[in-house]
């Protein structure tokens, strides 16, 4: 499948892929630079559901709380 960029750097995602991945008007897209390629990841309800629980059994909450305390100490 191919697509082209506009003069503004915009691309058109083919309709078959928009339907397959649930991309609608206003859907946020995560753009990742993987060194030699670009990956587009739509942020849909399905994607968010897959993320649920992904930080379980990690120390993510502790890191977040530490960062918030550092921000508070800096007056942010």
Secondary structure, 3 states (H helix, E strand, C coil): CCCCECCCCCECCCHHHHHHCCCCCCCEEEEEECCCCEEEEEECHHHHHHHCCCCCCCCHHHHHHHHHHHHHHCCC
